Amino acid sequence: MSAQRRSKRTGLFASMVISGLVLSSSWTYVFAAEQPLTLQEIVNTAVKNNPAVVETEKRWEEKISRIPSVTAQPNPKVGIMKDEIPTTSLNPGQGVMTELSLSQEIMNPAKLKVMGKMAENEAYMTKAGWSDKQVEIYSQAKQAYYDYLYAKQALVIGKETQQLMGQLVNLAQVNYSTGMVPLQDTLKAQTEFSKMTSDLLNMASMEAVAKARINNIMGRSTDTAYEVKEEFTAPPPNFDLAGLVKTAVAEKPSIAGMQYGLAMAENGLTLAKKQQLPDYEVRLGYKKNREPMVEQDEMGNIMLADRKPTWKIEVMAMIPIWQGKNKAQIKAAEASLEASQAALQNMKNMTELDVQMALTEAQATWRQIELYKNTIIPQAEQTYQAAVVSYTNGKVDMMTVIESVNTLRNAKLGLYKAKVDYEKAIANLEKAVGKPLFTEAAITKVNK
């Protein structure tokens, strides 16, 4: 087979592979959603429909619904007693005396009031957990979105690089046919072209996984078809660290939850001290005796008369006389309060550190973006052009050209990854602060 025919076949093979990949991509687009999803739509859907968010929302509804039951007095007791039943009968209806009773335990109102406050504190702790989960899912949705953009762009850059390699294959064939380079150069170029085909298949798999993850975070089936709109919305990292920390301490849901936990511990200590107050029980009874009452009249005659029904009222107080038990409860409540105080302070300290680390990461990534734009990309493009010219003139071998192609590809990927990493760093910063800063989302606010 002549070198010219081999060159034509190689070029045709390159065109078929590249065209096939483009065709596959276009068919995917035909069956995808007509209107690309924006980042705003993705985060809003995730915050609203993610199952983990829905679960914490229902936990909040459960806790807030329990408050009335905590502050309610115990249910009253109604009883009926048959007394003096003959031993010869098992029939309660033959009892001589019947007593109806109604009793009510009354928990000290001061205790109930504190218990209600504790239940409310617990409910709002759960609401803070709901808000915190929304912020977490918001951050995850943004990161998944940018992971998908990177996987998608990596595939695009990979296809462009393979096209360049296809051109190098043709160039190597031409140079070989004229005797300028050995056959080894052509084989190296063809091998690199085939390796890129394998890389593209891996990149396509990564894109599919990243796309499925977005569906999962939005609470949808992982195979739901859609396209996304490419958006890079974060501004340069010229943020005030002190202001961000102040915002985080004031508004971060996890800190709000700790504050409600501290309030709950304070009320727990108050309740332990109020356990020294007595509780009460009131009982009302109605008694009827069928046994006749023996009476004596003025003449000394014995007479039988029906007994009149009688009422009975009892008031009992349950006095906490076991002081050892109460002192132990107070000591345990004091320890719980001190633990809650320490946990809140630790959360504030960790929040400050998280904000600073996220901001530092964002600033470092922004510098990488500028370095790629202003230095690395231009240098890689110049190196590639120079390598192609030198190879055409027979001054460098094919490996030098292949290396320049890979360097250019890696530089383009590096720039896009730096842009993606910056957006993800901003998402981490928003998570550390505890609220969206640059993308709106319906995050539930915690009442304080």
Steps between C-alpha positions, in 0.01 A plus 500: 500500500642843407564777751241719326229236542596448863479875554152515347381208709641654819341834425169327421523306829561823692203664331275203572593491868464872550179517299361202687561667835343824385203310359452319830508830686245656262259207541526539876403862462196414288354279771597732786278765653426784261560774753835478684481516878656804662705479817220685679246237397727215607567635850136597556379155396760330719422711806129431460485136389808325636378213725743590778356853509143369501587264787638778722201720415263229622709456815444869571126465444495201734681684779292818476180292507605330824517822705128508602520141626802581716327793674169319554394364841463120534167351396240467777409159642144373534427199724217289632526279808262231627560415865374238744416241234376179669760227505236261364476697177736621233244748367620862559138613467425347844745730671350697784696821436568678172755778467565716193820701491667765286865588564739744339877521543616861483862554414641819642433775239852637548642167386269480201601846386869410501430168327317690227801728450728197474275340239499826304880521520527144370261576215701802389820298525342266247400794282861619508602151389254532211653832396851358536409204279364740237829689499690172473291381204530845340878470517494142373279599206738779397803274528329222303403755233859616458633145507267426211612812311861390541429145384310637201773748409770236544320296235485803267870577548581132456323497164681816391833347602423183308427710193844658535650155538315388188665784312838390634432147379440637151810718524710205610367297206595776257850537648547124496391477139763758406766323702543782752411293807508130583193277518534507878367858511182398322447207733553718808243752376249225420554341843447833676184556293365160611583574864303822474199303375518289816534816712191647336297193593609538864417870491152422366446259790610768749259746340211251533578438868522875574170555323333221699629654825323828425177308443551317829554822696189653342299198618437372147564172321867478405419434133284813456614678181598866517761752391651779704592857428864582568525772766790639699334745736738554790671841516873545574592405860519853636306411814524639850600211726379674817164574340458140384584367846253740658228389258576135568484537878171691473321295234656155457229239571732263686594777744133591542431135579774502765350814651163330530677203653657730757158652578362149539777412745431817700133410522600147594689636799199714596275194477735295718482767769121520475473127564507601869149644453211264580249359254135443591212264451132582553243223534121528502288201608129416506400214734170314522433225759205264461532366854220656715601727784376406852342795689316539827204730544406703808304209642798269473362306210755370252438606142670420170559786261665530157847646499535826312773530232812682612776702333872474565776745411870424537797728439847345504842653460800304372790641701854440367668402824788306343746787469784277390317422177424867437857609565623241250259635238621856558864395474435315174313801357788731594746273320274492194485880499879533517537246218257698284692822565826332398339349189367840391838666545670218311252538214571873480877437498468232230276726293757778509770254390282353225423845360867598498608172337230521233588862420871416479425212265287724279771767482768242412282350227429845356874558466526171310235620255697816427825302465344262246339782302798734488796263494448125469246491214689746274828317563343159427350627174833648390681178590254295296526725194879500520512121535280449192714735291822339620366153428395604152856619442642180647662667801314311777355151527137397538522454878579868540189592304285251693629643825410852388148383409453342842640810668250721317217265590602493865529879505147543364367243746694669780342837428149357493564297813629811677178682409295205624706469817449869570122465478517193723716690749237775505236232566711381795522860620122532485466176695745628762307828531172308510309680225510561122710803414496519119223261391149533638336200663191453716683414823271496804605757757520406866298722736703626794 
